[in-house]
Amino acid sequence: MKKSSIIGMIIIAIAIGAIVSTYADSSTYGSFSEAIKTKKELHVVGKLDLAKEMFYNPQQDANYFSFYVNDNNGENCKVVFTGAKPQDFERSEQIVLTGQMLGNEFHASKILMKCPSKYTEDKIEVTEVSAQGKI
């Protein structure tokens, strides 16, 4: 075999390995019912349920924030975020949660908020908040 053929096969093998590792690490979008079935990290898109109570007491525990979200399928679930309550959280039009189900609660490691922009009426402002520690 020629050296160029061997080098070409090594480059192809490295490319295949990179593609497979990227696919294995990527999380997918789903709903709360799908999050119950899987142990993997999942992105859940929904809207904040303002009718239910949000709990954040920084004097007691500054890294505990809980609230309720209705996912895109209409399912309501309690969400626990191990971090501080994001600024203007109540104003968010849509929320993307990254995390997994633990019991009956969705434990979020990241929150991505899509809020109406305060500068223009047509644009949406996006804010991402990460938890202090991993789940």
N, C-alpha and C positions, 0 to 999 in steps of 0.2 A: 504494500500500500504506500501511496505517496504521502509525504508529510503534509501537504495541503489538504488531502482528504481527511487525515486524522485531526488536524486543527479544525476543519469545518464541522466534523462530527462532535468535537468537544464544545464548540460554540453553540451548536444546535441543542446539545444536552443541557448546557447552562441556561439557555433561553427557555427550554421546557421546564426546568426546575424553578426558574423565576416566576413563570406563569402559574404553575401549580401552587407555589407558596403564597403568591398574591391572592389567588382564589380561595385558598384555605383560610386565610386571615380575614377576609372580608365578611362583614356581617350583612344581613339582609333586612329588608323592610317587612313588617308584618303587623299583626293586631295583637291585642292582649290574649285572645284565645289561642293564637299560635305560640305566643310566648310561654303559655302554660305547658304546652306540649314539648317544647325544646329546652335544652339546657344551655344553648348557645346565646351569645349576645345578639340582641335584635334591636332594630330601629322601629319605633312605634310613632306614627303621626296622629295627632289629635288636637282637640281644643280643650282649654281649661274649663272645668265645671265650676262656675262661680256660685252656683246654688249650694255647694257643699263647702265645708270649712277647710281653710288652709291653716296649717300649724307651723309656726316658726317662733321659737323663744330663744333668742341669742344669749340671754342671761343663764338659762338652764343648759342648753347645748347649741352652740353656734353652727355646728355641722349636721343639724337635723332639720329638714324641711319636708313636710308632707302636704299633699294636695290631691285632688281628684281630676282625672282626665277622661274625656269621651274620645275613643279612637275613631277612625274613619268608618268603622262598621257600627258605631253607636254604642259599643260596650264601654261601661264605666268601670274604672279601676282606681284604687288608691295607689299613689306613686310616692316613694320615699327617695329623697335626694340627699346624699351625704355631703352637703356643702351649704354655703350661705344662700339665702333667698336672693335670686337675681333682682336687680333694680327694674322697676316698671313691669314686673311679672304679670300683673293683672291686666295690663294693656295688650298682651300678646294675642294676635289673631290666630296663630297656629303654633303648635309646639311639636318638636321632634325630640323624642326621648331615646337615648341609647342605654340599654341595660338588659336585665333579665328578671324573670319572676322568681321570687322566693316566698313560697306559701301563697297567700292571696294578695300579696303586694308586689308591685313592679318596682325594683330597685334600680334607679337611674344613675349612671356614672357621668352622663353628659346631658345637658339640656340645650337645645337650639331653639331660640325664640324668634318668631317672625312677627315684628311689631310694625304698626303704621309709622312712617317716618314723620318726625316733627317738623321737617323742613319743606317737604313737598307732599301733596296729597296723592300722587300717582305711584310713588315708590314705597317699597317695604324695607324696613330696617331689620337686619338679621344680627342676632347676638348669640354667641355660644358660651356656655358656662360648663366647666368641668369640676368634678368632685375632687376633694383633697386627696383621698386615698382610693385604692381599687377595691372592688367588691370581693 
